[in-house]
């Protein structure tokens, strides 16, 4: 197995610029799914179990993706001013994204917990890890040219030490993830309801869709049926108005009709429920998943936020 050691420059909360031997690439994503797009037009999507070292990857041609959706926040204000036509297009893409959440998944299907349990350690304790080996090789083969260009500040020795330190940290994370994998697999193979719920807790399952979900709690109805209580705030997330163009090409804001708004809200809520269910079926050996979705609304009498089932 080859390890592509890279220097990573953080561009934002979910984006990194990666500098490696093969060139530049942009990686975008959150826990559970990450997509990398290189300047050569190659895209790789990686699904992983957050908090573990388990991941599945697939490659595809990304030239069309490079011309597609920007990096703007979902339904937020764009930092840079755009032409009215592009601003309307970006808004429409945002709406399309939040109404098709069910098209995506945060965990891969077909996970073999038995294989994970029996997986060999990535390296033996006390030995040099794979990332450190790769860093040592890069330093040896490219001194002083490559690293001198890669790290503009400081001398070659300082840059090499920094590279080795970062590689060592990656190896430590790799070994810790392997250890955690075995613990999770043991729990899953124990065939116990409490163990399954503990795995969801260990994986941070409730945080996967935290941009949309305020609270989520799970419990077992019986041996193979899981129940989930999901709390969201549709009104605080979905806009009441949409962007459009006037006949003269100017940007205009128009309020959704009640029918239009509730159509979007319905697709948004059902997409979250379907995505949660799909994630649960991929992770746990359950036959049924029952999800109750609640909208938190202000009680007009008490002024307190209270759950109301949708």
C-alpha positions as CSV (number, residue, x, y, z in Angstrom):
1,X,0.0,0.0,0.0
2,X,1.3,3.5,-0.9
3,X,0.8,6.4,1.5
4,X,0.5,9.8,-0.1
5,X,1.9,12.1,2.5
6,X,0.7,15.7,2.1
7,X,0.9,19.1,3.6
8,X,-2.6,20.4,4.4
9,X,-3.6,24.0,4.4
10,X,-6.9,24.8,6.0
11,X,-9.1,27.0,3.9
12,X,-12.3,26.9,6.0
13,X,-14.4,24.7,8.3
14,X,-14.9,21.9,5.7
15,X,-12.2,22.6,3.1
16,X,-8.5,22.0,2.8
17,X,-5.8,22.6,0.1
18,X,-3.5,19.6,-0.1
19,X,0.1,19.9,-1.4
20,X,1.7,16.6,-2.3
21,X,4.1,14.9,-4.6
22,X,1.5,14.5,-7.3
23,X,0.4,18.2,-7.2
24,X,-2.5,20.1,-5.7
25,X,-5.9,18.9,-4.7
26,X,-8.9,20.4,-2.9
27,X,-10.7,18.3,-0.3
28,X,-14.2,19.1,0.9
29,X,-16.5,17.4,3.4
30,X,-17.5,16.5,6.9
31,X,-17.1,13.5,9.2
32,X,-18.3,10.5,7.4
33,X,-17.8,11.6,3.8
34,X,-15.0,13.5,2.1
35,X,-14.4,14.4,-1.5
36,X,-11.0,15.3,-3.0
37,X,-10.7,17.0,-6.4
38,X,-7.2,17.3,-7.9
39,X,-6.0,19.7,-10.6
40,X,-5.9,16.7,-12.9
41,X,-9.6,16.3,-12.8
42,X,-9.7,13.2,-10.7
43,X,-12.2,13.0,-7.8
44,X,-12.2,10.5,-5.0
45,X,-15.1,10.2,-2.6
46,X,-14.3,8.6,0.8
47,X,-16.9,7.3,3.2
48,X,-15.6,6.6,6.7
49,X,-16.8,5.9,10.2
50,X,-16.0,9.1,12.2
51,X,-13.7,8.4,15.0
52,X,-12.3,5.2,13.4
53,X,-9.9,4.3,10.7
54,X,-12.4,2.4,8.6
55,X,-13.1,3.9,5.2
56,X,-14.2,3.0,1.7
57,X,-13.2,5.0,-1.4
58,X,-14.3,5.3,-5.0
59,X,-12.9,7.5,-7.8
60,X,-14.6,9.3,-10.6
61,X,-14.0,12.0,-13.2
62,X,-14.3,15.4,-11.6
63,X,-13.9,17.8,-14.5
64,X,-17.6,18.5,-14.5
65,X,-17.6,18.9,-10.7
66,X,-14.9,21.6,-10.9
67,X,-17.3,23.7,-12.9
68,X,-20.2,23.0,-10.6
69,X,-21.3,24.1,-7.2
70,X,-19.3,26.6,-5.3
71,X,-18.1,26.6,-1.7
72,X,-20.7,29.1,-0.4
73,X,-22.6,28.3,2.8
74,X,-26.0,26.7,2.5
75,X,-28.7,29.4,2.3
76,X,-26.3,31.9,3.9
77,X,-25.1,35.3,2.7
78,X,-22.4,35.0,0.1
79,X,-19.2,36.8,1.1
80,X,-18.5,38.0,-2.4
81,X,-21.0,39.9,-4.4
82,X,-22.3,38.0,-7.4
83,X,-24.1,38.9,-10.6
84,X,-27.9,38.6,-10.0
85,X,-28.2,35.7,-12.3
86,X,-25.5,33.7,-10.6
87,X,-26.9,34.6,-7.2
88,X,-30.3,33.2,-8.2
89,X,-28.6,30.1,-9.6
90,X,-26.7,29.6,-6.3
91,X,-29.8,30.0,-4.3
92,X,-31.6,27.4,-6.4
93,X,-28.7,25.0,-6.0
94,X,-28.9,25.5,-2.2
95,X,-32.6,24.7,-2.2
96,X,-32.0,21.6,-4.4
97,X,-29.3,20.4,-2.0
98,X,-31.4,20.6,1.2
99,X,-34.4,19.0,-0.6
100,X,-32.3,16.0,-1.7
101,X,-30.5,15.1,1.5
102,X,-31.8,11.6,1.1
103,X,-29.7,11.1,-2.0
104,X,-26.6,10.9,0.1
105,X,-25.3,8.7,3.0
106,X,-22.9,9.2,5.8
107,X,-21.9,5.5,6.4
108,X,-21.2,2.8,3.8
109,X,-23.3,-0.3,3.5
110,X,-21.9,-3.8,3.8
111,X,-19.7,-3.2,6.8
112,X,-18.1,-6.4,8.1
113,X,-17.6,-6.0,11.8
114,X,-16.0,-9.5,11.9
115,X,-13.3,-8.4,9.5
116,X,-12.8,-5.2,11.5
117,X,-12.3,-7.1,14.7
118,X,-9.7,-9.4,13.1
119,X,-7.9,-6.6,11.2
120,X,-4.2,-6.6,11.8
121,X,-2.5,-3.6,13.4
122,X,-1.2,-1.0,10.9
123,X,2.2,-1.4,12.5
124,X,3.7,-2.8,15.6
125,X,4.1,-0.7,18.7
126,X,7.7,0.5,18.9
127,X,8.2,0.4,15.1
128,X,8.2,3.3,12.7
129,X,4.7,3.9,11.3
130,X,3.8,4.2,7.6
131,X,3.4,7.9,7.5
132,X,6.7,8.5,9.3
133,X,8.4,6.1,6.8
134,X,7.0,8.0,3.9
135,X,8.0,11.3,5.4
136,X,11.6,10.0,5.9
137,X,11.7,8.8,2.3
138,X,10.4,12.2,0.9
139,X,13.0,14.1,3.0
140,X,15.8,11.8,1.8
141,X,14.9,11.9,-1.9
142,X,14.0,15.6,-2.2
143,X,16.5,17.5,0.0
144,X,17.0,20.3,-0.2
145,X,14.8,21.2,-3.3
146,X,11.3,19.9,-2.7
147,X,10.9,20.7,0.9
148,X,12.6,24.1,0.5
149,X,10.0,25.1,-2.0
150,X,7.1,23.5,0.0
151,X,8.0,25.3,3.3
152,X,8.8,28.9,2.4
153,X,9.8,29.9,6.0
154,X,12.7,28.4,8.0
155,X,15.5,26.1,7.0
156,X,15.5,22.6,5.7
157,X,16.2,21.1,9.1
158,X,13.3,22.8,10.7
159,X,11.0,21.9,7.9
160,X,12.0,18.3,8.0
161,X,11.5,18.1,11.7
162,X,8.1,19.6,11.4
163,X,7.2,17.1,8.6
164,X,8.4,14.2,10.7
165,X,6.4,15.5,13.8
166,X,3.2,15.7,11.7
167,X,3.8,12.2,10.3
168,X,4.3,10.8,13.8
169,X,1.0,12.4,14.9
170,X,-0.8,10.8,11.9
171,X,0.7,7.4,12.8
172,X,-0.5,7.8,16.4
173,X,-4.0,8.7,15.1
174,X,-3.9,5.7,12.8
175,X,-3.0,3.3,15.6
176,X,-5.6,4.8,17.9
177,X,-8.3,4.5,15.2
178,X,-7.3,0.8,14.7
179,X,-7.7,0.2,18.5
180,X,-11.0,2.0,18.5
181,X,-12.2,-0.1,15.5
182,X,-11.6,-3.3,17.5
183,X,-13.6,-1.9,20.5
184,X,-16.5,-0.9,18.3
185,X,-16.5,-4.3,16.5
186,X,-16.5,-6.2,19.8
187,X,-19.6,-4.2,20.8
188,X,-21.3,-4.8,17.5
189,X,-20.6,-8.6,17.6
190,X,-21.9,-8.8,21.2
191,X,-25.4,-8.7,19.7
192,X,-26.7,-6.5,22.6
193,X,-29.1,-3.6,22.3
194,X,-27.1,-1.5,24.8
195,X,-23.9,-2.2,22.9
196,X,-25.5,-1.1,19.6
197,X,-26.6,2.2,21.2
198,X,-23.2,2.6,22.7
199,X,-21.7,2.3,19.2
200,X,-23.9,5.1,17.9
201,X,-22.7,7.2,20.8
202,X,-19.0,6.3,20.2
203,X,-19.4,7.2,16.5
204,X,-21.0,10.6,17.3
205,X,-24.0,9.5,15.2
206,X,-26.1,12.4,16.5
207,X,-23.6,14.9,15.3
208,X,-23.4,13.7,11.6
209,X,-26.4,15.9,10.6
210,X,-26.0,18.5,13.3
211,X,-26.4,21.4,10.8
212,X,-30.1,20.4,10.6
213,X,-30.9,18.4,13.7
214,X,-31.1,19.9,17.2
215,X,-31.6,16.8,19.2
216,X,-31.8,13.0,18.5
217,X,-32.3,10.1,20.9
218,X,-32.7,6.4,20.2
219,X,-34.2,3.4,22.0
220,X,-35.2,-0.1,21.2
221,X,-38.9,-1.0,20.7
222,X,-38.0,-4.7,20.6
223,X,-35.1,-6.9,19.6
224,X,-34.8,-5.7,16.0
225,X,-36.8,-2.5,15.9
226,X,-35.3,0.9,16.7
227,X,-37.1,4.1,17.6
228,X,-35.7,7.6,17.2
229,X,-36.9,10.9,18.5
230,X,-35.6,13.7,16.2
231,X,-36.0,17.4,16.9
232,X,-35.5,20.1,14.2
233,X,-36.3,23.8,13.7
234,X,-37.5,24.1,10.1
235,X,-38.6,27.8,10.5
236,X,-35.1,28.8,11.6
237,X,-33.4,27.1,8.7
238,X,-35.6,27.4,5.6
239,X,-36.0,30.9,4.2
240,X,-39.5,32.4,3.8
241,X,-38.5,34.2,0.6
242,X,-36.7,33.2,-2.5
243,X,-34.4,35.0,-5.0
244,X,-35.5,35.6,-8.5
245,X,-34.9,38.0,-11.4
246,X,-37.1,40.9,-12.5
247,X,-37.8,41.3,-16.3
248,X,-34.9,43.8,-16.4
249,X,-32.5,41.4,-14.8
250,X,-32.4,42.8,-11.3
251,X,-32.3,40.7,-8.2
252,X,-35.6,40.4,-6.4
253,X,-36.9,38.7,-3.2
254,X,-40.4,37.1,-3.3
255,X,-42.2,35.4,-0.5
256,X,-43.1,31.8,-0.9
257,X,-46.7,30.9,-0.9
258,X,-47.8,28.6,2.0
259,X,-48.1,25.7,-0.5
260,X,-44.6,26.3,-1.9
261,X,-43.0,26.7,1.5
262,X,-44.6,23.6,3.0
263,X,-43.6,21.6,-0.1
264,X,-40.0,22.5,0.4
265,X,-40.3,21.9,4.2
266,X,-41.8,18.5,3.6
267,X,-39.0,17.4,1.2
268,X,-36.4,18.7,3.7
269,X,-37.9,16.9,6.7
270,X,-38.6,13.6,4.8
271,X,-35.0,13.8,3.4
272,X,-33.6,14.0,6.9
273,X,-35.7,11.1,8.1
274,X,-34.8,8.9,5.1
275,X,-31.1,9.7,5.5
276,X,-31.1,8.9,9.2
277,X,-32.9,5.6,8.5
278,X,-30.4,4.7,5.8
279,X,-27.5,5.4,8.1
280,X,-29.0,3.3,10.8
281,X,-29.6,0.3,8.5
282,X,-26.0,0.5,7.3
283,X,-24.6,0.4,10.8
284,X,-27.0,-1.7,12.9
285,X,-28.6,-5.2,12.4
286,X,-32.2,-3.8,12.7
287,X,-35.3,-4.8,10.7
288,X,-37.3,-1.7,11.4
289,X,-36.6,2.0,12.2
290,X,-39.4,4.2,13.5
291,X,-38.6,7.9,13.5
292,X,-40.7,10.6,15.1
293,X,-39.7,14.1,13.9
294,X,-40.6,17.1,16.0
295,X,-40.6,20.8,15.1
296,X,-39.6,23.0,18.1
297,X,-42.0,25.9,18.2
298,X,-42.6,28.7,20.7
299,X,-45.6,28.2,23.0
300,X,-47.6,31.4,22.6
301,X,-48.7,31.3,26.2
302,X,-45.4,30.4,28.0
303,X,-42.9,31.7,25.4
304,X,-41.0,28.4,25.8
305,X,-39.8,26.2,22.9
306,X,-41.8,23.0,22.9
307,X,-41.7,20.0,20.6
308,X,-44.5,19.4,18.2
309,X,-44.6,16.3,16.1
310,X,-44.6,16.9,12.4
